[in-house]
Amino acid sequence: MHSLRFRMPAIFLAGIIFAALVTGGFALQLFLDYNEDKTLGDLRRQADGLAELYATQALRTVEEGRQSPPFAAPLIERATGTRLYYAGVEIFPGQISGLRRLNRDALDWELVQAGRVQTLQFKPPGTDRFYLAAAQPIELGGETFGALVVAKPRAELHDSLMAFLSRLGLAFLGGLIAALVLVLYLSLRVTRPLLRLSSAADQVAAGRYDAKLPRARSEDEIGHLTDRFREMTERLAESQRRERAFLMVVSHELRTPVTAIRGHVEALREGLAEDADSREASLEVIRAETERLARLVGDVLDLARLDAHQFTLEEQEVELPRLLEQAYQAFSEEARRRGIDYERSFAAEPVIHTDGDRVLQIVSNLLGNAFSWTPDGGKILLALAAENGTVSVSVADSGPGIARIERDRIFRPFYTRDGSGTGLGLPIARGLARALGGELRLESEVGKGSRFELRLPAA
């Protein structure tokens, strides 16, 4: 009862039945009105012709001095299926011979005197049925002396109504069967992919992101839902893969400094570092590895805050050339050691209101990424420019470049191209750029290097 496969056909059929009942009601009323109008029209035509025939025969009877006109009323009644009545005065003996007598009070005598035909419904004396009738005035010598009434039992309308209802019922039953077949077909066509999606959703809810999804065969709402569900499943699977990769990377990144720290702490506790230089070297290793752990934890926290839109910024007046010089100097020793042509080019000296520490973090991440992929003896350029209310900081390198298929992946958390590092630098840099009201762009050509550009509003 609660299944969509039951409710959809039930609702559709209820709507069809309701529409059929309303339509049938209108059709029935139209039929009744039409049938009654047609019957009255036939009675009026018969009354007009018979009244003229009776007047002609009555006039001939008067001229010939006979007692009654030769008007074969019983034969006419059997031929037409009607009953004939006369209402009015008798102007010669035997005038109404063969006709049933009807009290003139049953008619609107003013209409009779005016020579106008009238329709009526009455119950003749001695009967228990109602009749529909048409009364046609009879004139002799320019005077109206009565009316010929042609009547038909109203029950005959009921007989034609029953015949109409039987045909209407058969048509309704045939239409209902056809509608039921169509509704069942449409219901199956609609619910089948929904049931498959529901089954796939159950599997996804159980953690099976490789659930088989139905192929979208149309561009309607169900096809759109199927496509979006497939994308959601793929993203969940990708998220799960990234989570596993994150756990593996973080556990590896944590294990290495923790192992180093533990080894040097044990050496200091056991007195293996006998001289001051050995102890100082051990303490330096512990300090460096502790800073490495702090950076890793800070990156994870920054990424979590960015994803949750709970990242806070401190606005301050920042001299970009001075800040970039600080970032530049932090990598100068590595550039000298590896023989990298490391240059800077500041074409402007803008001062902007932003979070200087976060700008420095972005630029440091971009420079660190450039040094990771630039081979020894390569080239790295840090540049600053300002135009049209926007300042841009770019980092260009002569590394291997980035294929088009990977340009979106490198900004996903925990994605690494060579399996080294945490894969958090570029995602955090892009997230910080957006949080600062700017954007991070990438231009790259395989075999020639890459250029990352941070664009920030100058105002």
N, C-alpha and C positions, 0 to 999 in steps of 0.2 A: 504493500500500500504506500510506503514511503519512497519507493524506488522511482527514479526519473522515468524509467521505462514504462511504468504504470501510469504515473501522473500526467505525462505528456499526452498519450493517446486519450486518457480520460478527459483532460481539459479540452483537447481539440474536438472530441466527439460531443462533449457537452455544449461547446460553442456551435457545432454544426446542428445538433438537435434543436437548440434554442432558435437558431436562425431559421431552421426548417419549420418549426412551430409558428414563429412569427409570420413567415412567408405564407404558410398554409392558412393561417387565420385570415390574412388579407385576401388570399385567393378564394377562400370560402365565402367571405362576405361579398366579394366582387361577384362570385358566381350566383349567390342568392339574389343580389340586386339585379343582375343581368337576367336571370331566369324569370324573376317576377315581372320585370319591365317587358321582357319578350312575350310572356303569357298575356299581360294586359294589352300589349300592342296587337297580338293576334285576335284577342277578344274584341277590341275596338274595330278591327277590319271586318271581322265576321258580323258584328252587330250592325255596322254600316251597310254591308251588302244585304243582309237578311231583312233589315228594316226597309230598305228600298224595295226589295222583292215583295214584302208583306204589303207595303203601301200600294204597289202596283196592282196586286191581286185584290186588295180590299176595294180599290177604286173600280176595278172591273166588276166586282161582285155587286156594288151599288148600281152601276150602270145596267147590269143584266138583271137586277132585281132578285138575286139569289139570297139565301139565308146566311151563308158563311163563305169566306174566301177559300179557294182550294190550296191551303198552305199546309204542306205535309210536315208538320213539326216533328213527329216521332222519327220519320226517316232522316230528317236533317240532324236530329240529335245523335242518332246512331252513326251517321256519316262523319260528324265533326267531333264526337265525344264530349259534347256540351249539353247543357240544359237550357231550354228557352222559356222565358217568362214574359208576360205582358203586364204592364202597370199603366192604368189610366181609365178613361171613360169608354163606355160602349156606345157607339153611334148607330149601330144597326144590329138586328138580331143575329146571334151566332157568330158575333165578330171574333171572339177569342176561342173559337172551336179548335181544339188540338193544342192550345197553348196553356201553360200553367199560369194561374193568376198570382200576382204579386201586389201586396199592398203598396199604394203610391207613397205611403209614409217612408218606405225604405229608400226612396230616391229624393234627391234635391229637386223639388218640383220647379223651382225658379229656373234652374239650368235646363230642365226639360222644356219649359215654356219659351226659354230663349233659344231653343233649338241646338243646344250644345251637348256633345257626348260627355258622359261622366263614367268614371270607374269607381267601384265600390267593393266592399267585402261584407257579406251578410250570411245569415243562417236561415235558409228557407224553412217555412213551416213544415212540420212533420219530419224533419231531418235533424241529425245531430252533428252534421259536418258544416264547416265554413266553406263558402264559395267566393272565388274572385269573379267579378263580373264587369261587363261594360254595357251601359244603357244608352241606346240610340233613339232620339225622338222620332216619332212617326207623324208625318204631315199628310193631310188630305185636304185638297182644295185650299192650300195656303194656311191651314190651321193645324196646330199641334194638339192632338187629342190623347196621346199616350206615348209610351216608350217600349221598345223591344229590348229585353235584357238577355244577354248571352252569358252564361255562367259556367265555370269549371271548378271542380273540387280542388281546394287548396292542397289536399293530401297528395295530388299528383306532383306538386312541386317537391314534396318530401321524397317521392320515389326517384325523381331525377337527381335529388341531392344525394341519396344513398349511392346511386350509380357513380356520381362524381367522387364521393368520398372513397369508394372502393378503388377507383383508378388512382386517386391521389395517394391512398395508402400504399398501393403497389409501387408507385413512383418513389414514394418516400423510403420504402423498404429497400428498393434497388439502389437509390442514392446513398442510403446509410451503409449498405454493404460495400459499395464502391469507395465511400469515404473512409470506412474502417480499414479497407485494404491499403488505401493511400496513406492514412495516418500511421498504420503499423510500419509501412515501408519508410516513411519519413522519420518516424521515431527511431527505428533501428539505425537509419543512416546518421541520425544526429547523436544518438546515445552510444553507438559502438565506439567511435573515437574517444568519446568522453569516458567510457568505461576503461578503455585502454590507458588513457591519461590517468585515471584514478588508480589503476593497478600500478602504473609506473610511479605515481606519487607515493603509493604505499612502499614501494621498493626504495625510493629515494629517502623516505622518512626513516627506513630501516638502515640507511647508510650505504645502500647499493646504488652508486651514481652511474653505473654502467647499464641501468635499466633500458630495455628496448622500447623506444617510443614509436607511435604510429607515424607514418609519413603523411605530411600535410598534403592532401589531394585537392585543396581548393584555397581560395584567397579570402574566404569568409572569416567570421569571428572564431570558428573552431580551428581553422588553419592558422590564424594569427596566434591563438592560444597555444597551439601545438608548437609553433616556432619559438614563442617566448618561453615555453616550458623547457624546450630543448636547450635554449641558450642558458636558462637558469641552471639546468642540470650540468651543463658543461662548465659553467662558472663555479658551481659547487664542487665539481670534481677538480677543477683547477685550484680552487681554494684549499681543498683537502690535500692536493699534491704540494701546494705551497706551504701548507702547515707542516706536512711531513718533512719537506725540504728545510723549513725553518728550524724544526726541532733538531734535524741532523746537523744543520750548519751551526746553530747556536750551541748545541751540545759540543760540537767539535771546537768552535771558537772559545767556549768557556773552558773546555778540558785542557786546552794547550796552556793558557796562562795560569790556570789553577795548578796544573801539574808542575809548571816552572816555579811558581810561588811556593808550593809545598816542598819541592826539592831543596830550594835555598833556605827555607825556614828550618827544615830538618838539619841541613848542614850547619846552620848557625847554632841550633840547639845542641847538637852533638859536638860542637867545637871543631868541625872539620876545616872551617875557615880560620886558620891560625893567625895569619898576619892581617894588618889593617887593610891592605889593598884587597885581599880576598873578601873580607867582610864588606868593604865598600862596594865591590863589584856585585856581591850577592844582593845588597840592599838596593843598588841601582836596577838590577833585574826585577826585584820585587816591585819597585816603584813603577817601572815601565809597564810591567804586566798588569799592575793594578789600574794604571791609566787606560790600558787597553780594555780591561773589563768595564771600566766606567764608561768608555766611549760606546761599547757594545750595548750596555744597558740603556744608556742615554738615547742611542739610535732607536732601540725597540720602543722606549717610552714616547719618543717624538712621533714615531709612526703611528702608535696607538692613539695619541692625542689628535693627530691630524685626521685619522679615519673617523674619530668620534666627534670631530669639529669642536674640540675642547682646548684648542691650542691658544695660548695667550701671547700677545706681542707687547713689547714696550717701545713706544714711539719716542724718538730722540732725533736730534740734528746730527746728521752723519756726513762727514766729508769723504766722499767716495774715493778720491785718489789716495788719501791717507790709509783708508781701510784696505784698499786693494794692494797697496804697497806692503802692508803687513802680511796679507795672504801670499803675495809674491815672494817675500823674503823667507817664508816658512819652507819653501821648496827649493830655494836656490842652492843649498848644499847638495841635495840629491841630484839636481841638474848638473852641477860641477862634477860630482863623482861619476856620473854615467855619461858624461860628454854630450849632454842634450843642449841644443841651441835654445836657450830659455830667454824669451824677450817679453817686454811689456810696452804697450803703446797707449798713452792716455791723451786722447784728442780733446778732452774737456775736463773741467774741474767742478762738477756739479756738487751742490750741497742739498740733500733731500731729508725729509722727515720720515724715518722708518726705523725698524729694529736693526741696528747695526750688527749685533751679534748673530742674528739669523742670516743677514746678507753675507757676513764673513763665513758662516757655516756652509751656505750654498756654494760660494766661490771656492772654498777649501775642498768641498766634495768634488766639484768639477775639476779642479787642478789635480786632486788625488786620482780621479778616474783617468785623466789624461796621462799622468805619469805611469799609471798601471799598464796602459796599452801602447805607449810610445816606446819603441825600441831604443837601445843605447845609440847615441849619435843622431837621434831624431830632432824634431823641432816642436816647440810649444810656445804659443803666443797668447798673452793675457792683454786684452784691449778694453778700453773704456771710450764711449761716445755718448753724445746727447743731441737730440733733435726732435722738434715738434712735440715738446712736452713729455718726452720719454727718454730715459737713460738706459743704455744697454751695456752689459758687461759680457764679453765673449771669451771663451777659452777654445783655441784651435790647436789641434795636434796633427802629427804626421803618422798616426798609427794605422792599423789595417782597415779602418773604416767599419761601418755597420751596414749590413744588408737591410734592404727595405723590410723584409719579413720580420726582422728583429727590432725594428725601431720602436714598436709599442711594447714589446716584451721587456726591454731593458728598464722600463719605468715601473714594472711590476715588482712588488716586494719579494725578496728572496730569490729573484731570478739572476743567475750568473752565467756568463757565456763560457767560462772555462772551468767552472766548479770551484773557484777560489773566492774568498770573501763572503760577506753576508748578503750581498745584493740589496742593501738598504740605502746606499748613498744617493743614487739617482732618484728613487721614489721619494725620499725625504726632500731632496733638492726641489723636485717639481711641486710637492705639497707645500713646502715653505714659500716658493715663488707665488703660488696662488693665494696663500694666506696673506702675503704682503701686497696683494692687489696686482700682481704682475703675471708673467708667464715664462716658461722655459721652452726654448725652441731648439731643434736639432737639424743640422745639415750635415750630410755625410755622403761619401763616395767610396765604395769598396776599393781598397788599394791606395787611396790618396789621403785618408784621414777623416777626422770629424770636427765639427764646430758646434759647441753648445753656446746658446746666447740667452742670458737673463735680461729680461726687459721689465723695468719698473717705472711707475709714473713719477715724473719729476715733481709734481705738485704735492 
